[in-house]
Each structure stands twice: as structure tokens, then as C-alpha cells.
């Protein structure tokens, strides 16, 4: 049955969306209720103390799972995964980074402004003194100092109104952004698929645990009955050893089922990025798969329309084509409209015997407006070679899109056939299990009525 469930999940993932009523879980078997309904009683493990201890430990672990577990529906699990999963958050951050790349490419249309300031300063100091013929100082000596400071600011305002590489750069960045958004959708779809698979596996494992509980208790009940008969003087040969071996085997199956149940719960908790020791327990019912109603051609067409891998390859191919055009556009001249303005400031401070004489000037120089031509005539063919490489990569990506389309079509057709066959297998297997269970219960009744021996019962159980 598990193959059918997984086939359904894969097919639904290829179609990006599962039908709402495809899978659900029937109520779990209550071992005690099942035994009481069969009128066999509940085993007391009187003659199986070690088995009692093992099952008590299993019960303890089950209680821990119930205490740590969060009962979630499949929709709730998917919602938590989409919100909490760090890998999906990282993919979204990549989209944000690429979005800023688009903004940066578009801002190449904006004008640019640059300012070039400069400053000079100087300080001069002097003193003079008059003297007579006898070298005696004469009143009237002069002490002078002079400070000069000048500032110059030049502002350049420009706008590139013709650049053949600008539009291809913007378009290439947009295609890269589209590809990143589609890759985010791929990551989200893969995450949803992983959550669905883990959820369905845990549902299946919970069902197996329930069934192994019933079988283990029945095996113990049979062992207790055989030992009581032996104590009453019946000769059973090696039947008790056979029944005890069967009991141990069923306990081993139960332990393995619990281990797998915990592992699937941990895996599901990891996908949901739950904190600490939190575990997930499916709250949805588990039901048999329903027939797929869409015809094969419509299913394939739907899948091809929703497979993001195809669109990603096409967007990346277009991005490389635009990158090639951007490189070739660099060979065209670039025209800029330029405006230059200057502002000069001068400040002079003279001190003569302590008396200040300030002098300041502010001059706005003549501005200029013109058109600048920048043209790289020859670079050795480097950009042309790089452009040819980008065109080749664009063709490769376009072919990858065709390959992805063929692969998606083949995968959906195979999954469609497997699913249709699996639905039939589930129906047949369900009937076979029901028949086997009825035969097993009937054999247990015959064994209790002393109509068959333990060997025949074990063969029926196998």
C-alpha cells in the first residue's frame, strides 16, 4: 500500500496540487477493544514477564511521543513548513537580492552628481623698526601678519541619455529575477512534497503500530493459553517454544515500527523547523486513494503548464541573450549631457600692530553645459567573445528547457500509470488483508477450542 501512497504524492507534486480528498487516515485500532470484541480476553503476561517489561517500555516511549507531539493536520503542517523552513527563507532572500540588482540596473537612467572641493591657506608674518645714526631705536616700529585662505568647489552634473548597453542590462536583470522567483516556487513545491511524503509515511507507520499491537497481544494470549494447557497435563511438545518465538518476533516488529514512527516524526519536525524536542503527530484521517479523474492528456498538459523548471530554463536563456546584447552594446558610443559649475571663495586677514583689516570675496565662476562623447573603439574583441559565449549559454539553456519538458511529460505519464495500477492494487490488497485477518481470527478461535495445534495456528498467521 505504501507504494500507492507514494505514487500518489509524486503524481500530485508533478501537478503542483493534490486533490483534497485523496488521502486520509481511518481511526486507529484500539488493541484492548479489538480483543474484547473478538471475545478472547486481554492477556495478563503472567508467563511473559520479560515481554511485559518490553511492552511497558514501549508504552512509556509512546506516552513521551504524545507529550512532545503536536497534533497537526496536513494543511497545518504545510503552512508551518512554508513559514518556518530556513531553506525556503534563504531562497526568498536570494529573490530580494536579485530585486535590488534590477533596481540598480534601472537607476543607470538617473543623472549623476559629483563635487570636487579644494582649499588653500597661507600665513605671512613681518616686523620693521626705524633707527638713528647711533643705533638707538626710534618710536614707530611696525609688526604685520597676513592670513590668506581660498576655497574652490566644482560641481559636475551629468546624465547619460544614450547608452546601448543600458536596456539589455535591465532586461537581463529582470529575467534573472523571474528565474529566482521560479526557483523559489520550485523550492516551495519540493518542500511541500517532502512534508506530504513524511506525513503520509507517519500515518502509515501509525497504522502499522496499531496492527502490531493487536498481533502482539494476540500472540501473548495464545502463549498464555498454551502454557495453561500444559500445566493441566496436556502434552504440547515444542508448541510453547514456537508460540514464544512468534511472540518475540511480533514484539520485534512492534519495536521496529515504533522506531520508524519516531524517525518519521523527527523528519517531519525538521521540515517544519519546530524548536526544541517538538514532534509532529498526524491528526488527519487515513483513507484509501481515490481514482484520478483527469484523463492522461489533460494531466500531462496541466503538469507542463505548472512545472517551474521549464520556465526557469527559458528565463535564464533569455537573461543570457540580453547579457550578450549588453556586451555588444558597449561598443556603441555613450552620450552624456554635462553641466559644470564653479564657486571660489577668498578670505584675507591683515594685522598691523594689532589692527585687523579683513577682506573677503566670493566669486561664482562661469558654468558650462555640453555633450560628452565616450566611445571605446577597440578592446581586442574581448566583449565580442564574451557575448558569443553568452549566446551559446542561452542556446544551451533553451535546449535544457526542451529536455525538462520531455522529462516532465515522461514522469507524469509513468506516475499516472503507476497510480492507476496502485489504486487497483490497494483495493485488491485491502480485500486480501481482510480475508487473511478473518482466517487468522478463525484459526485463533479453533486454537482456543483445541481444534488445531500451535503449529497450524502459526502457519495461518504467517
PAFI-807788 format. One record per residue (C-alpha): residue in three letters; x, y, z. Coordinates in pm, whole numbers, plus 50000, padded with zeros to 5 digits. Layout:
ALAXYZ...
// end
This chain:
UNK500005000050000UNK502865023850071UNK503905023649706UNK500475035249607UNK500535063949856UNK503995075049739UNK502945072349376UNK500015095049453UNK502285120249625UNK504715121049334UNK501945125049081UNK500345152649285UNK503685170449321UNK504185169648945UNK500815186048906UNK501695211149178UNK498425204849361UNK496825173549510UNK493105166649518UNK491765174349863UNK490185140449931UNK492945117549810UNK494465105150135UNK493155102750488UNK493665080250790UNK490975057050933UNK490595055451309UNK493435037051482UNK492815002251614UNK492425000951988UNK494134968052087UNK492104962652401UNK488804969752228UNK489724947051939UNK490464918052174UNK487294923552372UNK485234924052052UNK486844891151949UNK485864876852288UNK489384864052351UNK490054884652662UNK493074906052742UNK496444888752813UNK497964894153157UNK501544884453060UNK501594860353353UNK504054837653177UNK505904865152985UNK507464889053239UNK510234899953002UNK507684907252729UNK505674927352983UNK508744948753060UNK509444954752692UNK505874964752619UNK505834987252928UNK508925005052795UNK507265008452455UNK504195023152624UNK506425047952807UNK508015059152480UNK504605062352324UNK503495085052607UNK506595106252554UNK505705109652190UNK502205120352284UNK503535145652537UNK506075160852300UNK503935157551991UNK501825183751822UNK498725170551651UNK498655187451313UNK496605183451001UNK498405181250669UNK497395216850581UNK498735229550913UNK501995210550863UNK502465225150515UNK501695260250641UNK504245257450924UNK506865244150685UNK506365272950442UNK506645297950727UNK509475283050933UNK511745263850696UNK515115282250679UNK516005268750334UNK512875284550191UNK513685317050373UNK517155316350217UNK515595312249873UNK513395342549940UNK516435362850047UNK518015354549713UNK514955369149541UNK515335400949743UNK518985403649641UNK518125399349274UNK515355425149304UNK517925450649416UNK520025441149113UNK517075451148894UNK516745483949084UNK520465490749040UNK520215484148665UNK517235507648631UNK519005535148822UNK521515537548539UNK518895561048389UNK519345585148679UNK521575616048648UNK524795616948845UNK526315644849052UNK529875648849174UNK531515676549380UNK535265683849385UNK536255707349673UNK539745722049731UNK541245745349993UNK544495765850022UNK545785786950311UNK548925807450384UNK550295828450673UNK552845856550646UNK554475874950939UNK556845905650940UNK558285933251164UNK560205966051094UNK561945991851325UNK563426026351249UNK566826036151400UNK569056067951407UNK572796070351344UNK573586059951697UNK571516028051654UNK569016039551910UNK565516028151833UNK563026054051722UNK559376050951820UNK557096039551532UNK558126002851480UNK555625981451273UNK554585944851324UNK552455928851049UNK550835894850981UNK548665883450693UNK546495852350660UNK545115841250323UNK542545813250272UNK540845802449950UNK538185776549872UNK537225762249537UNK534215739849470UNK533455724449131UNK530135706349076UNK529625682848783UNK526085672448687UNK525655646948413UNK523075624548252UNK523755596248016UNK520925599147765UNK522255573247521UNK523815540147628UNK523195509747407UNK524055485647691UNK521625500047944UNK518325484647830UNK519815449547781UNK521285451848131UNK517865459948277UNK516115432548081UNK518775407148178UNK518375415948546UNK514575412448516UNK514945377848359UNK517305367448639UNK514745379748893UNK511985359848723UNK514195328948729UNK514885333349100UNK511175336749171UNK510515304648982UNK513345287249169UNK511655298249491UNK508465281649368UNK510455250049295UNK511915250649647UNK508445255949795UNK506965227549587UNK509785204049686UNK509255213450050UNK505525206750023UNK506275173249859UNK508725163850136UNK506155173150403UNK503465152850229UNK505685122150196UNK506815123950560UNK503235129750677UNK501845100350479UNK504665077750592UNK503945086250951UNK500255079750900UNK501115046050753UNK503525038451037UNK500925047251298UNK498585022451133UNK501294995851140UNK501925002551509UNK498234997651583UNK498184964951391UNK501354951651554UNK499884959651895UNK496904937451822UNK499034909351680UNK501464910851975UNK498654908852229UNK497064880052040UNK500384861552030UNK500764866652405UNK497224854652465UNK497904823152267UNK501114816752462UNK499314820952794UNK496624796452684UNK499184770452571UNK501124772552897UNK497924768653099UNK497044737552897UNK500484723152956UNK500084728953330UNK496824710053309UNK498734679653180UNK498404684152806UNK501404673652601UNK502194701552356UNK505714691852251UNK507544722552116UNK504394742952057UNK505154766152351UNK508604773552212UNK507054780851874UNK504504804352027UNK507124822052237UNK509294826551926UNK506294840751743UNK505604864452035UNK509194876652031UNK509074881951656UNK505904902851687UNK507444923451968UNK510454929651744UNK508134941151466UNK506384964151711UNK509684979051829UNK510824984651471UNK507515001251393UNK507905024951689UNK511485033351593UNK510375041551240UNK507465061851380UNK509825083351589UNK512215087451296UNK509445099151064UNK508185122751333UNK511665137651374UNK511985141350997UNK508635158750977UNK509555181651268UNK512775190551088UNK510895200150773UNK508585221850981UNK511595236851166UNK509935231551503UNK512015242551804UNK513485220252073UNK512195184852110UNK508845191051945UNK507475162251742UNK504605160451497UNK501685136051509UNK499275134651214UNK495765144951308UNK494165137550971UNK492375105350893UNK493965079850664UNK491885066550377UNK492335046750060UNK493335066449748UNK490595077249512UNK490705072249133UNK492375100248935UNK489575116848743UNK491515137148483UNK492435119848156UNK496105113948077UNK496445141347813UNK494865167548039UNK497085156348326UNK500235159748116UNK499185193747983UNK498445205748335UNK501835193748456UNK503725210548171UNK501965243048249UNK502975242048615UNK506505227748603UNK508665257248703UNK511895240248592UNK510865245848229UNK510135282748283UNK513365287048484UNK515475274348194UNK513645297247950UNK514085327848172UNK517775320248221UNK518175315847846UNK516595349847782UNK518795365248051UNK521945352647878UNK520695366247545UNK520215400547700UNK523665398547861UNK525105391947518UNK523335422847380UNK524625442947676UNK528215433747594UNK527805442247227UNK526105474947319UNK529285485647497UNK530875490347152UNK528465518547074UNK529315554247180UNK527895567747502UNK526495603047507UNK526315623347829UNK524795657447890UNK527165675748127UNK526895707848328UNK529855721648525UNK529735749948779UNK532435765948997UNK532415786249317UNK535545804349451UNK535825819849796UNK538775841249920UNK539395854250272UNK542265877550370UNK543035889550721UNK545815915650774UNK547055926251117UNK549185957851150UNK550245964851508UNK547185946251627UNK544695963551396UNK542755938851175UNK541865945650816UNK539605917250683UNK538905912150316UNK536535885150177UNK535505877249822UNK533025852049679UNK533065845949306UNK530825822349106UNK532745811248804UNK531105807648465UNK529195774548423UNK529485752848118UNK527005729447953UNK527865704447684UNK527615669447545UNK530345644247616UNK531115615447384UNK532695583647520UNK533505556947264UNK535635526447316UNK536655518946959UNK538695487347014UNK539275463547304UNK540825434447122UNK537445417147073UNK537115407447439UNK533495418347476UNK532555402747142UNK533995369247250UNK532205371247585UNK528955379847403UNK529355349047181UNK529835328147495UNK526615342047642UNK524695334047323UNK525975298347337UNK524845295547701UNK521435309147600UNK521055281647339UNK522125255447593UNK519525267347843UNK516815267447576UNK517655231347496UNK517555223447868UNK514015237147876UNK513065213147596UNK514705184447785UNK512865194248105UNK509605194547911UNK510215159547777UNK511275147048120UNK508195161748288UNK505915145848030UNK507555111848076UNK507465114348456UNK503785123348464UNK502865095448222UNK504785070048431UNK503325082848757UNK499845082748604UNK500135046248503UNK501645036448839UNK498935054449029UNK496105038848831UNK497665004648887UNK498295011949254UNK494655021049314UNK493694986749184UNK496424970449393UNK495214987849707UNK491684975549650UNK492924940149594UNK495384941549886UNK492704955250119UNK490444926250035UNK493344901750076UNK494254916050417UNK490644914050526UNK490444877750416UNK493744869350585UNK492654886250906UNK489384867050905UNK491264834450850UNK493684843151130UNK490884851551373UNK489124819451277UNK492324799751342UNK492674815951683UNK489114805251763UNK489924769551658UNK493074770251871UNK491124782352173UNK488644754352116UNK491524729952096UNK490684721251734UNK494154728951594UNK497634729851741UNK500044759151765UNK501954748951453UNK498844751751236UNK497984784951401UNK501434799351335UNK501264788150971UNK497944806050938UNK499414837451095UNK502374837150856
// end
